[in-house]
């Protein structure tokens, strides 16, 4: 399994709109991608901070790379009005033997 971890700064006054756009526009794009498994958005408990982290899980690195190359620029354009700074993207291999219950839940 492969993960893309994105962190970005969301304009505080746009947080609610940002969440709606993720749910209504970005998630449907992700769900159509080959190898996409799940997206996990993390918002601070108190939105005094503006950092948001999103983890998307992919079956393979090639699936994540294809999405990043072909669709992520479109997603980034959708999100730009809500962002206060550039988006940082990092890539990770997910060691599935350590988190077996999570992997089983994803597969179910």
C-alpha positions in Angstrom: 0.0 0.0 0.0 1.2 3.5 -0.7 0.3 6.9 0.9 0.3 10.5 -0.2 0.4 12.8 2.7 -0.5 16.4 2.0 -0.3 19.3 4.3 -1.7 22.7 3.5 -2.8 25.9 5.2 -6.5 26.6 4.8 -7.9 30.1 5.1 -9.7 30.1 8.5 -12.7 31.9 7.2 -13.0 29.3 4.3 -12.7 26.1 6.4 -16.4 25.1 6.1 -16.4 25.7 2.4 -13.2 23.8 2.0 -14.7 20.7 3.7 -17.7 20.9 1.4 -15.5 21.1 -1.7 -13.4 18.2 -0.5 -16.6 16.1 0.1 -18.5 17.1 -3.0 -15.9 17.6 -5.6 -12.5 16.0 -4.6 -13.7 12.7 -3.1 -15.7 11.8 -6.2 -12.6 12.4 -8.4 -10.5 10.2 -6.0 -13.1 7.4 -6.0 -12.9 7.1 -9.8 -9.1 6.5 -9.7 -7.6 3.1 -10.2 -6.1 1.9 -7.0 -7.6 4.5 -4.7 -8.5 3.1 -1.3 -9.3 5.9 1.1 -8.8 9.5 2.0 -8.3 10.6 5.6 -8.6 14.4 6.2 -7.2 15.7 9.5 -8.3 19.1 10.8 -7.0 20.7 14.1 -9.4 20.2 17.0 -9.5 23.9 17.4 -9.3 25.7 14.1 -7.1 28.5 15.5 -4.4 26.7 13.5 -4.8 26.5 9.8 -2.7 23.4 9.0 -4.7 20.6 7.5 -3.3 17.1 6.8 -4.8 14.7 4.3 -3.6 11.1 3.7 -4.8 9.3 0.6 -4.1 5.6 0.4 -3.4 3.8 -2.8 -3.0 0.1 -3.8 0.3 0.8 -5.5 2.8 3.6 -6.0 2.1 3.6 -9.7 -1.6 4.3 -9.0 -0.7 7.3 -6.8 1.8 8.6 -9.3 -0.8 8.3 -12.1 -3.3 10.3 -10.1 -0.7 12.9 -9.2 0.3 13.4 -12.8 -3.1 13.3 -14.4 -5.7 14.5 -11.9 -4.0 16.3 -8.9 -3.4 19.5 -10.9 -7.2 19.7 -11.4 -7.8 19.0 -7.7 -5.3 21.7 -6.7 -7.1 24.2 -8.9 -10.4 23.4 -7.2 -8.8 23.9 -3.8 -6.7 27.1 -4.5 -9.4 29.6 -3.4 -9.4 28.0 0.1 -5.6 27.8 0.5 -3.4 30.3 2.3 -0.1 28.8 1.0 1.4 26.2 -1.2 0.6 22.5 -0.8 3.3 20.1 0.4 3.0 16.5 -0.8 5.1 13.6 0.6 5.0 10.0 -0.4 5.3 6.9 1.8 5.1 3.2 1.7 2.6 1.9 4.2 4.0 -1.0 6.2 0.8 -3.1 6.3 2.2 -5.8 8.6 2.2 -3.3 11.4 -1.4 -2.1 11.0 -3.2 -5.3 10.0 -6.6 -4.4 11.6 -6.6 -1.1 9.6 -5.8 -2.9 6.4 -8.5 -5.5 7.0 -11.0 -2.8 7.6 -10.1 -1.1 4.3 -10.5 -4.4 2.4 -13.9 -5.2 4.0 
